[in-house]
Amino acid sequence: MSLDLKRRAYLVLRDLLDTPTGERDACAVERCGDDTALLTEVRDLLATDTGGVLDRTAAGVAARLVGGNDGDDAEAVLPAGTQLGAWRLLQPLGQGGMGMVYLAERAGDGYVQRGALKLIKRGMDSAAVVARFRNERSILSRLTQPNIARLLDGGVAEDGRPFLVMEYVEGEPLSDWAARTAAGLDTRVALFLQVCDAVAHAHRQLVVHRDIKPGNVLVDARGVPKLLDFGIAKLLGDGEDATRTATSGHFLSPAYAAPEQRDGGFVTTAADIYQLGLLLFELLTGARFSAIAGNTGGHPSQRLAAARELVGDDGPTAITPRQLRGDAGIIVARATDADAARRYATVEALADDVRRWRDGRPILARPDSGLYRLRRFVARHRVAAALGVIAIVGLLGGSALALWQAQRAEREAQLARSAQAFLTSVFDAASPDSEAGARVTARELLDRGAERIERDLADQPRLRADMQVTLGTLYTQLGQYDQAQALLERARSGWPDGSADDAAARLRLLAKLAAVERRRGRLDDALALFDSVLATDAPADARSHVLVERALLHDERGAFDAGLADARAALAIDSARDDDAGLDIVRDRHIEALMLARLGRFDESQRVFDATLADASVRLGPDDTRVAQMHNDYAVLMSSASRPEPAEAHARKALDARRRRLGDDHPAVAETLQVLGGPLRQLGRLDEAQQVLEEALAIQRKVYGNEHVQVAGTLNSLGIVASTRQQYALAETYTRESLAIYRAIGSDRTVNTATITTNLAVAMMRQGKIADARPLLEDALALHRQLLGDRHPAIFSDYNALSQLSLREGRIDEAIAHARASAAVGDALFRPGRETATVHLTLANALLRAGRADEALAEIEGAIGTLTAIGAGSEPRMLYAIALQADALIDLDRVDAAAPLAERVLRERPANDIANRIGAHALMARLALARQQPARAQREREAARRLLATMAAPDPELAADIARD
């Protein structure tokens, strides 16, 4: 059968799919006329799918057109277990326009990742199709938005066919979700707006999807949609040639194609807007636009309602035709206009009108008029309008009910007028005339307002409570937590009993108060308040807010699993809300990412952070304080994963934004300064690290006092810097104070206290307090393993410290075992970097002491390679590695190779680095002994002893190093 016949059959088929199923055969006979071969082929194509060819087996149709296997050919499906690159196929998921899609997984060291792998089918790997497939891979790599399935990987199979791997979404097609769920109007509209956000993001990247249909939108268990399959997407910056257009045409879905796509015209973002209009039509009516739109004549404002009425019980039962009359029909008509120029100009404009319709505000697609605006006002303010009418009736007829309603409305209005008058009076007191031209700060305005609340509003308890909550919230934003707590506590004690609205507002007040108590370090009080709110029937937004704040409380206590559970519970609540919860979802995902980072699940955390930060930057702008918080916490992730360069970059973005928005003395600025100290220390920039940490501590002590979890964290960071400087007595002082604060606030058995205990033990070990250090280290390791499992950065640090301790005790085999355990955890968790290099040097040192110089040399050379690759060749740890390398070569009798290394170490050690200069002289002494130069060895040892005598509290290991042969 000729390819020309197949193509003609497909053209007929394309038109038939837009007709009702029962009429297709008669239409086929009419279209094919006397051409029996064409009629047979068309009927054969129709028979391949009883549920709509292009919705299920477009790949089969397209494959037939190019002479390949059809989409239902079992021989085209690769068996489970087939390996493509790093990915192992598990089972087929379905077929796309260009290839089969499989569920696949790849395994790393300690993790398994699943993805949806798309592979071009045999017989379809023509140059044009392969080029389009590669274009899809390029496009997907540019799209990072929560409602777009992310690109995970790509490659080429052994037979030359390219593949890509996308995020595997456990969900169902939008059409199945819409048919199955009983979701109402608000939920469906909220879901549609998320799809709009995804398409708008793609348009901002100059990408047009061109195939938006229910089958390309998956809805997960939380009701969150994911847009799939950019296989025929076109970059707006690319040229459009005949080959690209023709190839795209094979994969179009006529039922969802814009008119210009069906006619082979120029395709722009207007095509996506048309398809979004079809999607909205189908979500709201339960019918496909192409199958029913022609049966709904009349004014556009009535067509959507008419379609819903025609569908009847087969449509979404929670939506009535009455709900779809008016503006909803106008919006769909505007989006699906046959003339692309008359559609919405952008996806954002379409989404804005949908929101306006949902909120009862005038839409921009409808011509403006006074009567129209009046109708919208009444619809939006039904209660107020009704009260107005009742008030009039009451005046005319003396209805007691009408008078009561009117009086209630008047009370609400009086409350609003009183609030306005109070706030105006506060600002009037700060006018230039009142202040003689003095500049008044926001803090001073707040102080004056707080002073006047009790006096000026003594006879208005509800207004007084409202103003206390308002000013308390503002104090919180300024970081003045004691003042915020005092105002919110007074509002709580004086909150009036009243309506259900009053009760809901009181629960929101308790949530605010609990969040302030957490920031004040009163963790037990905060937890009690959080739990009390969650024990009630609090509104959804209040519950999710409390769960997020409780997650942060768990973070401060080191209970990261509990924090992750709360963050995900909040996300589930907000994802199911009917109102616009987009920013709350961003907040929830942010805290989820932070908890994953705390748990050492760095890959998962980075994926969530990347998507959430991109979404937040678009929604809020790059300088918003909430975006700054995300940069701050992203820096925590990067620093924990031993990636100091990106950690510093994100911390500085957060710091710059916070200084601009909040001022230099805000506790949020101190938080970021403390975070910044970590990567600066990792990069060896100890003076800078010390400076930012001391600035953070000064701000925190001023804001929080001396017993606060933030103060404890910064003290611990200063202790780490002191240890890095080999100032171990100072490090012990810092860490002991940090631990004392945690114990004072009732958090003495947490992840954080275990980590600080490890740091304290290391400082004590370096001072020769071995007997005291061991039980501390063993207790810290046991607590970390209990709370975090066996694979976490904290476990890595504990084993490394235990290896060094065992070596000092002469337990060489134990030291080697601990070092190997530390290296195994570090290599699994971190990219090769400073941390992994350091622990391999710890292992090398233990192997040297065991007389296994050849094994030690291999470890050293690997560490040197890592440090060189990351650009750390000039850092002190590189000279330490070279010193160990020289020691190993001496033990292997390769003295000539060791000599230049030992001389370099002595030459390049800074004069003020006394401890390491002592080590360099000790190394030169061993080199001299190997060369049988005892006098030279004695001179080097004397030089080392003279330096040792200048140190106030030297590490005893230095004296042992000088004496070692």
N, C-alpha and C positions, 0 to 999 in steps of 0.2 A: 504494500500500500504506500502511495507516494507521500512525501512530506507535504506537498501542496494540498493534498486531500485532507491531511490531518490539520493543517492550518485553517483551511476553510471550515472544517468541522468545529474547530475551537471558536471561530468567530460566531458561528451560529449558536454554539453552546453559551457563549458569553451573554448573548441577548436572552436566551431561554431562562437563564438563572434568575432574571429579574421578573419572571412571570410566575403565577401560582403553580404549585406542583401539578395539580390536576389538569392544567391546560397546556403543559409543556409538549406532550406528544403531538397534539393537534397543531400547535405552533411549529413544531419541527417539520411535520408533513408539509405545511404551507410554505415554510422557508426553503425547503430542499426541492420542492416541485418534483420533476421527473428523475432527479439524480438519486437513484436508489443507493448507490455506493455511499454518497454523502449522508443520506438518511440513516443507513446502517451504522456508520461511524458515530454519528451524533447520538443515536440511541445507545450504542455501546458505552459512550462516555457518560451519558446520564445514568446508566445502570451501575457504574462503578461506585456510586454513592447515593444512598436513599435519603441522606440528610443534608444535601447541599454540597456540591462538588468543591467549590472554591473555599468553603469553610473547613473542609477536612482533608481533601486530597489534591490540592493545587499542585503539589509536587508531582503527583502521578500524571496529571494532565500535561504539565510542562515537560516532563520527561518523555511522554509520548511524542510531543511536538518535535523534540530534538533527536528522537530515535532511540531513547534509552529504555530502561526498565520502567514499568509503571510503579506508582508509589506503593502498591500493595504487594509487590513481589517479595516474598519471604527471603529469596536468595540475596537480596540487596541488604539485608539486616546482618550486621556483624555479630558474631556470637559473644556472649558474656565472657569477660576475661581478656578480650582483645586489648592490647596495649597500644596507645597512641601517644607518643612522647612520654610524659610523666603520668599520663592518665590511663586508668583501667576502666573499660566499659562494663557497666553493670546490667543495663537493660535499655531497650529502645523506649523513648518517650513519645515519639511522633515524628511527623514529617513537616518540614518547612518548604518554602518555595524553591530552595536550592539544594537541600540535603536532608539527611536523616538527623534526628536529634536523639542523643543518648544520655541517660543518667550515668555519670562517670565519677570516679574519685581518684585522688592522688594522696599518697601517704608520705609524710615526712617523718622526722625523728620525733615521735611522740604526738603527732597530730594526723588527722584524716580530714580532707576537705572534699566536699562534693560540689559538682557543677553540672550544667547542662551543656554537653559537647555537641556541636553542629559540624557535620562532615559532608562535603559535597559528594553526591551520589555518583557512582560510575555511570558513564554515558551522558553526564551533564557537565563534565569538567572541560567544557570548551573554553577558549581564551576569554570570551566575553563574560561567561558566568564566573570563572575563576577570578577575573579582575573585579567583578562586582562583589564577590565573597570577600576578597581582600579589602575592598573598600568598606564593607560592613565592619571588619575588624578595626580598621583605622578610625571609623566614625565612633564606634563604641568606646574606644580608648579615650575619647575626648569628653564623654558624657559621665558626669558624677553628680547624680541627683537621687534622693531616696526612692523615688517612684520609677526609676529606670533600672532595669536589670544590668548589673555591672559586668564588665569584661574582666575575667580572671586570667586568661592565658590564651595563647594561640600557637600554632605550629603547622608543620607539614607532615602528613603520614608517609610511610615508606613507599607507597605507590604514587606519591607526588600530589595527592589531593590535600588542599589546605583544610584546617579545622580551627575553630575557635571554641573557647569554653567560657560560658557566661554563668553568672550567679544562678544557682538552682533555686527556683521559687516553688515552695510547696503550696500550691494553690489551685484554683480552678478558673477556667475562662470566665470572663465577665458575663457572658450570656448565661452560662450555667449558674453562676452566683445569683444573677438577677432573677432567674426562674425559680431557684430553690429558696432563696431567702425571703423572709417577710419584711425586709427592711422598708422603712417608710420614706417619705419624700426627702426629709432632711439628710438621712444617711446616704441616699443615692446621690443627692446633689453634692454632699461633702466628698464622696468618692470621685465624682466627676471632676470636681475642682482640683483634686490631687493629680488626676491625669492631665488636666490643663497645666498644672505647675510643671509636670515632666516635659510636656511638649514645648512650653515656653522656654524651659532651660535648653532644650535641643535647638530651638530657633536662635537663642542667644549665642549658641556655638556655630551658627550658620548651617544648621542641619535641618532638613525637612524629612519627616518620617515617610510620608506618602502611602502608608498602608495601615492606618489606624482603624482597627475593627475589634469586635469583642474577643476574637480568638487571639489577638496580640496583646490583650490586657489580662493578666492573671491577678486574682484576688486571694491573698493569703488568709490564714485562719483569724487574723486580727482585723480583717476587713480592709487591709491596706493594698492598693493596686500597684502593680509593677508593669510598666510598658516594655514589651519585648520586640524583637525582630526589626532591626533597622536594615534588613537585607536589601530593600530597594530604595533606601534613603539616598538623598542627593545633597552633597555639599553645595551651598548657595554660591560659593566661590568657584566651583568647577564649571567648566564649559559643558554644554549639553550637545552631544553629537548624536548622529542617527543610530549608532551602535548602542549607546547607552539607553536611548529612548526605546529602541526595539527590545532590548534585553529586559528592561523594566516592564514593558508591556506584557511579557509572558507571565509575570508573577503578580499582576494586579488582581484585585478582587472586585469585579464589576459592581457587585451589590453595594460596595463601599467606596468606589472610585468617584472622584470629583468629575464633573463634566469635561473639564479640560484634559484630564487624564484619559478618559475614554476616547476623546477626539484626537489624542496625540498632540495636544497643545503644550505650551510652555508651562511648567509646573513650578509653583512658588509656595510660600507658607500658606497661601489661601486654600490649597488642597487639604492641608491638615485641619484647617478651621472648618471646612466642609465636612470632613470625616468626624470631627468632634461633634458637630451638630447632629450627624446621624447617630452617633453614640448616645448623645443626650436624649434624642427622640426614643431610642430603643430602651434606655434605662427607665424612662418615665412612663412609657406606654406598654412595653412588653412586646412590641411589634417591630419588624424590620421596616425601615423607611421606604425602601423600594417596593415592598409588597403591599403597602397600605396607604401611602401618602396620596396616591391618585384618587382614592375613594373618599377623601376628606376635602371637599371644596369649601368655598366660602372665604370669609376673611381670615388672614393668617392667624389672628389672635384666637380663633376658635378651632383651628385644625388639630392642634395637639390634643385638646379635650375630645374632639370627635374621634380621633384615632384611639384614644383610651377607651371610649365608649364602644367602638366597634370590636375591640379585642375582648372586652367583657371580663369574665372570670379567668380567662387565660393570661391576663396581665397581672401586674403587681396589685394585690388586693388591698394593700395599705394606702394606695393612691387612688383618689376618685377623680372623675372627669372635671368636677368643679374646681379642684385644685390646680388644674392645668389650663383653665381658661384665662385669656388675657395675655399678660406679658410673656409668659413661658412660650406661648406659640409664636409671638413676635421674635423672641430670641432665636428659636430654632429656625424660623423662616429666614432671618437675617444671616445666620451662619450657613444655611444650605442654599443660598441664592445661586441660581444657575450662572449668573454673571459674577466672576471672581472679584471684580472691582466693587461690587455692592455688598460683599460680605464684611464682617468685622475686619478691621485693619490688622489686628494682632490677636494672639491668643489671650493676652492679658485683658484686652478690651472685652472679649467674649466672657471671660471669667468674671470681670467686674460687673457686667450686666447680670450674670447669673446670681452673683452675690446680692446685687441690688434687688432683684426679684425675690430672692429668698428672704431678705430683710424687710421687704415691703416698701422699698424706696423706688423712686422713679428710675426706669431704665433709660439708657441713652439711645437705644435703637428706635424708640417710639417718638414721634413728633411731640414736642412739648405743648402743653396748654394748661390754663388755669384749672379747668374742670378735672383734667387728668391728675394734676398734682394734688388737688383736693381729695380725689378718690384714694390716691396712694397714702395721703396723710391719715385719712380715716381708717384705712386698712392697717396701717402701721401702728396707730394709736387707738385701737378699738375701745380699750377701757376708758381712756381719757375722753374720747369722743362720746362714748355712751354716758359717761358722767356728766358731760356738758349738756347733753340732751335731757338727762334726768333732772339736772338742776333747773333747766328751763321749765320742764313739766312741773317740778315742785313749786316753782314760783307761780306758775299759772294755776295749778290745781291743788296745791297744798299737800302733796303727797309726803308723808313722813319718811318713807324710804328714800325718795329723791333728795329730801333735805339732808338725810344722814349721809348719803353718798356725796353730796356736794360739800358737806362739812368735812368729810374725810379728805376729799381732794384739796380743800382749802388748807387743811392742816399740813398736808404734804407740801403744798406750795409755800406755806408760811415757813416750814422747816427749811426749804431751799433758800427762801429770801433771808432767813436768819443766818444761815451758813455763809451766804454771800456777804451779808453785812459784817459778820464777824471777821472773815478773812480780809475784807476791804479795810476794816479798821486797823488790822494788824499792819497792812501795807501802808496805810495813811500815816501811821506812826513813824514810818521810815522815810517819809517824803523829805525832799531837800529843806523845806521850810521848818519841819519838825526837828530835823537833825542838824540844822545849820550847815547843810551841804556835806556832812560827813558821809562817807561811803559805808553802807550797811551790808554785811555779808548774809548769805542764806542761813548760816548757823545762828546769827544774831536774830534774824526774823523768827526762826523757829523758837528760840529761847523766849522771845517776847510773846509769841502766840501761846506757848505752853504756860507762861506765867498768868496770862489773862483768861484762860479757859475756865478755871474754877470760879473766878470773880464774875466774869461777864455772862457765863452760861449756867449759873447756879440753878436757875429755875427752868432750865430746858434739858432734862437728863438725856433724852435721845440725841439731841444735837451735840451736847457735851461729849457723849461717848463717840459719836461720829468724828468729831474734831480731834479727839484724843487718838483715835485710830489713824486718822490722816497724818497728824503730826508725828506719831510714833513710827509710821511707815517711812516718812521723810528722814527722821533721825537714823533709821536703819540704813537707808541708802547713803547717808553721810558717814556711816561707820560709828555713830554715837550710840552704842548699844545699851549703855546704862540708862541714858535718857529715854531711849525707845522703850525699854522694859518698864520703866516707871509709868509712862503714859499708857501703855497697853494694859498694864496691870490695873490702873485706875479705871480704864474703860471696861475691863472685865468685871470689876467689882460693882460698877454702877450701871451695867447694861440693863435696860428695861425689859421686863417680860412683855411679850406682845404676840404678834402674828407669826406665821411660819416663816415669813421673810426675815423677821427679827431673829428667829432662832438660827436660820441659815447664816445670817450675817455674824452672829455670835460665834458660830463654829469657825468661820473664816478668821475672826479675831483671834481665837485660840490658836489657830494654825500659825498666824503671824507671831504671836507671843512665843510659841514653842521654837520657832525659827530663830528669834532673837536670843532666847535662852541658850540655844546651841552655840550661837556665835559668842556668847559670853562665857562659854566653857562650862555652863551648868548642865551637864549632859543628862544627869538623872532627872532633873526637873523637866528638861526638854522632852525626854523620852516619855515621861508620865503624861505630859500634855499631848504629845503625838498619839499615844495609845488611846487617850480619852476621846480624841476626835474620831479616830478610826473605829471606835466602839459604837459610834452613833450612825444614824442615817444621814451622814453629811453629803452635801452636793458633790457631784463627780469632780468638779474642778478643785474643790477643797481637799477631797480625798487624795487626788493625784499629787497636789502640792505637798501635803503632809508626808506622803510616801517618799517623795524625792528628798525632802528635808530629813526624814528619818534615815534614808540611805546615806546622806552626808554625815549624819551622826554616827552611823555604823562605820563609815570611813575613818572618822576621827578616833574611833575605838579600835580600829583594825579588824573589824568584823566584816570583811569584804564580801563574803558569800551572802550574808544577810543584806548588805547594801545592794548587791546585784539583784537579789530577789525583789527588793522594794522598787528599784528603778524599773524593772520589767513589769511589775504589777501596775505601777503608774502609767507605763506605756500602754498596757492593755486597756486601762480605763480611758485614757485620752483618745486612743485609736477608735474606741467604740462610741465616743460622744457625737451627738448630732450637730453641736455647734462647731464653730471654727476653732479647732484645738491645735492648729498647725504649730504655733510657737510652743505650746506645752509639749507637743510631741518632740520638737527639737530639743527642748530642755531635758526630757526623759532620756532620749538617745544619748545626749551628752553625758549624763550621769552613768548610764549603762557603759559607755566607752571608758569612763574613768575607773569604774569598778573592775572592768576587764583588765585594764592596765595594772591595777593594784594586785590582781590575782596572777599576774605574769602571763596572761593570754594576749600577747602583744599583737599577733596578726589579726585576731578578732577585733581587738580594741582599735587598731589603726583603720580597719575597714569602716567601722562605725564612725570613728572620728572624721575620716575623710568625707563621708557622705553628709554627716551632720554639720560640719563646719562649712561646707559648700552651701548647704541649704540655708543655714543661719546667715551667712554673709549676704546672700541674695535678699532674704527677707528683712534683715535688720540693718544692713550696711556694715562695712568693714570696721568702723570705729565704735560700734555699739559695745557697751560694757559687757553684755552677754557674750558677744563674739570674743572679746578680750579674755573672758573667763575660759572659753574653749581653747584659745591659744595657750593660755596658762597651763591647762590640764593636758593638752597635747604635748607640751614641753615635759611634763611629768612622765608621760608615756615614753617619749624619746630618750630621756635621761635614764629611766629604769631599764630600757632596752639597750643601754650602752651605746647610744647614738648622740653624742654631745653636740655635734654641729647643728643638726636640725632642732635639737632641744634648745640651744641658745637662740636660734632664729625665732622660734615661736615664743619663747619667753620674752624676748625684746619687743616683739609685736604687742604682746599683752601689756608689757610695762609702759610702752609709749602711749598706748590708748588709755590706759588707766591714769597715768599722770595727767594727760590732757583733760580727761573727763572728771576725775575725782580729786585732783590735787596731790601734792607730794606726801601728805601725812595720813592718807586713807589706809585702813588695814588691808584693803585689796592690793594696794601698791606693795605693802610689806609682804603679802603672800607671794607675789610674783618675784620680788627681790630674793626671797628665800628659795624659790624654785630655780631662779637663775644661778644661784650659787652652786647648784649641783653640776651642771655642764661645765661651768668655768673651772671647778675643781678637777673634773675629769679631763679637761684639756690642759691641766697643769698651770693654769693662770691663777695661782693661789692668792696673790695680792688682791686681784679683782674680786675673787670669791669672798675673801675675808671682808672686803669693803662693803659689798652688797649685803652680806649677812649681818654685819653690824648695824647697817642702816635699817634693815628689816627688824632687828631685835629692838632697836630704839623706838620705832613706831609702835610695835606690838606691846612693849611694856607701857608706853604712854596710853594706848587705847584700852588694853585688856588688864593691865596690872601684871603682877609677877607670877600668878598661878593660872595659866591658860594653856590649852593644848597647842596653840600656834606658837607661843613662846617656847614651849618644850621642843617643838619641832625644829625651830631655828637654833636653839642651844645644841641640839644633837648635830645639826649641820656644821656648826662652828667646831664642835668636837672632832668631826671627821677631818675638817681642814687642819686643825691643830695636829692630829695624828699624821696627816700627810706631810706636815712640816717637821715631824718627829719631835713635837712638843707634847710628849705623852702625859706629863703631869697636868698640863692645862687641858688636854683632851679629857682626862679623867674628871676634872672639875666640871667641865661643861656637861658631860654625859650624866654625872651623878645628879646635878641640878635638874636636868631634863627628866630623869627617872623619878625624882622626888615630886615633880609637878604631876606626872601621870598618876602616881600613887595617891597624891592628895585629892585628885578629882575622881578617884575610884576606878582607874583604868590600868591596873597593875598586871593584868594577865591578858594582854592583847598582842596583836602582831607588832604594833609599834614599840611596845615596851620590850618585847623580845629582841627586836632589831637594835634598840638602844643598849640593851644588855650586852649584845655581841660587841658593839662598839666600845663599851666600857671595859669588857674583858680584854679586848685587843690593847687598849691603852695601858691596862694593868700588866699584861704580859710583857709589853715593851719596856716596862719599868722593872721587870724581874719578879713580879708578884705572881709567879706561876701557880702556886697552890690555890690562891684565891681566884685566879682567872678560869681554871678548868671547870669548876662546878657552874660558874656563870655561863660559860659557852655551852656546856652540855644541857643546861636547863633551857637556854635560848633555842637550841636546835630542836629539843623535844617539843617545845611550845609551838615553834614555827611549823614543824611537821604535823602537829595536831590540828593546827588552824589552816594550813595552806597545802598540805600534801607534800610530796617529795620533789616536785618540780616547780621551783619558784626562785627568783633572784635572792631572796633571803636565805634559802637553803644553800645556794651557791656560796654566799659570803660566810655562812657558819662553817661549812666544811673547809673552806680555805683557811679560816682562822684556826680551826682545830688542827689542820695540818702543820701550821707554823708552830703552834703550841706543842704538839707531839714531838716535833723536831728538836725543840729546845729541851724537852725532857729526855731526849735520847731514844724515843720510841720510833725508830726509823721506819719500820714496816707500817706502823700505824699512820705515820705522817704521809707515806706514799699512798696508802689506801684512801685517806681523807682527801688528798690532793686529786687523786683520780676521780673520786666521787664528785668533787667540786667541778672539775673539768667537764665531766659528763653532763652535769646540769647546765653549765655555762654554754657549752657547745650546742646544746639542744635549744636553749632559750635565746641566745644572742647571736647577732651577726658577728663575724670575726672582728675584734676590736681590742681596745685597751684592757677591758675586763678579762676577756678570754685569754689574751696574751699574758696578763699578770698571773693568772692561776696556773698556766702551763709553766711559767718560770718558777712558781712555788713547787710544782711537781719536779722540775728539773733540779732544783736545789736539794730536794729530798733524795732524788736518785744519785746525785753526786755524793751526798753523805753516806749513801749505801754502797759506794764504790762502783756504781753502774754508769760510768762516764759516757759510754757510747749511747745509751738510751737517753741520758740527760742532754747530750749534744743535739740529738734529733728534736727533742722538745724545745730546746733553746733556738735552734735554727727556724723552727716553725713559728715561734713567737716573734722573732726578729722579722721574718717575712710578713707577718700580720701587721706589726707596727710600721714597717716600711710602706706597706700597701695603703694604710690609712693616713699617711703623712705625719706620723708621730716620731720620725727619726731623730728629731732634736730634743725630745723630751727626756727627763731624768730616767724614766723606766727603760729607755733604750740603752743608756749607759749601763744600767744594772744588768740588762740582758747581755751586753757585750762583756761585762765583767764575768758573768757566769760562763759565757762561751770560752773566755780565756782560761778560767779554772778547769773546765772540762778538757780543753786541749792540753793543759799542763798534766792532768791526770792520765791522759792518753799518750804522754811523752812526745807531744807535738809542740815542743817549746818554741821553736822558731815561728810557728804560726800564732802562738799565744802572745809572744812578745809585743808586736805592734798593737794588739788589742788592749793589753794591759797599760801600755804607755798612753794610748789614746784616752783611756778612762781617767788616768791620773791627770793628763793634760787638760781635759775638757770639764772636769768637775769644778763648779764654781767655788771660789774661795770661801764663801759664806755657807756652803753646804758641808758642814764639818763632819757629820756622821758618814756621809758617802766618801769624803776625802780620806777618812780613816780606813774605810773599806778598800779604797784604791791603793793606799800605801801597804795594807796587809796583802793585797793581791800581788803587788810588786815584790814583796818579801818572799812570797811563795815562788814567784817566777825566778828570783835570784837563787833560792835554794835548789830549784830544778836545774839551774845552770851551774850549780856547785860554786856559788859565790856567797859564802856565809857572811862575809863582812858587809856586803851590799844588803843582804837580807836583814842583818842587825840594824843597819842605818834606817832602813825603811820602817822597821818595827818601832824604833825609837821615835821617828817622826810621827807615826800613828799614835804612840802613847802620849806624846806632847799635846797633840790635838785633843786626845781623850780627856786629858787633865783640864782642859778649858771648858768642858761641858758640865753644867750644873747637875743634871740627872741623866747620865748616859744610859742607853740600853745595854744591859749586861752582855748581850750577844756581840757587841762591838769588841769587848775585851777578849771574848772567846775567839772571834775572828782573827784578831791580831796574833794570838798564840797558836792558831791552827797551822800545821805543817802542810 
